[in-house]
């Protein structure tokens, strides 16, 4: 049975699915890291954490819905993907035997990047609160702008009697 709300679930987004695929491949590759190599084990932990961000933060952005929250999650995703993209150098530097497998991850991240661009383009720029830090405001909105919600009269007694 199909529920129209299923379409709204983050797990059904192509970006989320590609992120899950990346995590699964990273897990398979890092499972080849020898248990007795502490440095490679540390790199493994970082890689798995970065790979997990590719789905976790999509869910956070979709759940938050506000433009600034979505952009904040998008920035974290971008950093995690970029960090993951260069981990092959660390694997190689510390003697990982199967570093050539990492090219699979890099190819998947490129596919993810293209989906990411379309996903971010779909953010509703009119659904925002002003980011007073100035990083994640929609175009044309600054951290010192007057908040349009300040003009909406609010009397708490109307709600809490």
C-alpha positions in Angstrom: 0.0 0.0 0.0 1.4 3.4 -1.0 1.1 6.3 1.4 1.6 9.8 -0.2 3.5 10.8 3.0 6.2 8.2 2.0 7.3 10.6 -0.7 8.1 13.2 2.0 10.4 10.8 4.0 14.1 11.8 3.8 14.9 8.1 3.2 13.1 8.3 -0.1 15.2 11.2 -1.5 17.8 10.2 -4.2 20.4 12.2 -2.2 19.7 10.2 1.0 19.9 6.9 -0.9 23.2 7.8 -2.5 24.5 8.8 0.9 23.5 5.4 2.2 25.2 3.7 -0.7 28.4 5.7 0.1 28.2 4.7 3.7 27.8 1.0 2.8 30.8 1.1 0.4 33.0 2.9 3.0 32.0 0.3 5.6 33.0 -2.5 3.2 36.4 -0.9 2.4 37.2 0.0 6.0 36.4 -3.5 7.2 39.6 -4.4 5.3 41.7 -2.3 7.7 43.8 -4.4 10.0 42.6 -4.3 13.6 46.2 -3.9 14.9 47.0 -0.7 13.0 45.9 2.1 15.4 46.4 4.9 13.0 44.3 3.3 10.2 41.7 2.4 12.8 41.5 6.1 13.7 41.1 7.0 10.0 38.4 4.3 9.7 36.4 6.0 12.5 36.6 9.4 10.9 35.6 7.9 7.5 32.6 6.2 8.9 31.6 9.3 10.7 31.9 11.5 7.6 30.0 8.9 5.5 27.2 8.8 8.1 26.8 12.6 7.9 25.7 12.2 4.3 22.4 10.8 5.4 22.0 12.0 9.0 22.3 15.7 8.0 19.9 15.2 5.1 17.3 14.0 7.6 18.1 17.0 9.9 17.7 19.4 7.0 14.4 17.9 5.9 13.1 17.9 9.4 14.2 21.4 10.1 12.7 22.8 7.0 13.8 26.4 7.7 16.2 27.8 5.2 19.0 28.5 7.7 18.7 25.1 9.3 18.8 23.4 5.9 21.8 25.4 4.8 23.7 24.7 8.0 23.1 21.0 7.5 24.1 21.4 3.8 27.4 23.0 4.9 28.1 20.1 7.3 27.3 17.6 4.5 29.7 19.4 2.1 32.5 19.3 4.7 32.0 15.6 5.4 32.0 14.8 1.7 35.1 16.8 1.0 36.9 15.3 4.0 35.9 11.8 2.8 37.0 12.6 -0.7 40.6 13.0 0.4 40.9 10.2 2.9 42.6 8.0 0.3 45.7 10.0 0.9 45.7 9.2 4.6 45.0 5.5 3.9 47.9 5.4 1.5 50.2 7.3 3.8 49.6 4.7 6.6 50.0 1.7 4.4 46.5 0.5 3.7 46.8 -2.4 1.3 43.6 -1.8 -0.7 43.7 2.0 -1.2 42.8 1.6 -4.9 39.3 0.6 -3.9 38.8 4.0 -2.6 38.3 5.3 -6.1 34.8 3.7 -5.9 34.0 6.1 -3.0 35.3 9.1 -4.9 33.2 8.3 -7.9 30.1 7.9 -5.7 30.8 11.2 -4.0 30.9 12.9 -7.4 27.4 11.4 -8.1 26.3 12.6 -4.7 27.6 16.1 -5.3 25.4 16.5 -8.4 22.4 15.3 -6.5 23.3 17.7 -3.6 23.4 20.7 -6.0 19.8 20.0 -7.1 18.7 19.3 -3.5 20.0 22.7 -2.3 18.4 24.5 -5.2 15.1 23.2 -3.9 15.3 24.9 -0.5 12.5 27.4 0.1 14.3 30.8 0.5 11.1 32.4 1.8 10.8 30.0 4.8 13.5 31.4 7.0 14.3 33.1 10.3 17.2 35.6 10.1 20.6 34.0 10.9 22.1 36.6 13.2 25.5 35.1 12.6 25.2 35.9 8.9 26.2 32.6 7.4 23.0 31.0 6.3 20.6 33.7 5.2 18.8 33.6 1.9 20.0 35.9 -0.8 19.2 39.5 0.0 18.8 39.0 3.8 21.5 40.2 6.2 22.2 39.5 9.8 21.3 43.1 10.8 18.0 43.2 8.9 14.8 43.9 10.8 12.9 40.7 11.4 9.6 41.0 9.5 8.0 38.9 12.3 8.5 41.8 14.7 5.6 43.6 13.0 3.2 40.8 13.9 1.3 41.7 17.1 1.5 39.0 19.7 -0.2 39.1 23.0 0.5 35.9 25.1 -2.7 36.5 27.0 -4.7 35.7 23.9 -3.2 32.2 24.0 -2.6 31.5 27.6 -5.6 32.4 29.7 
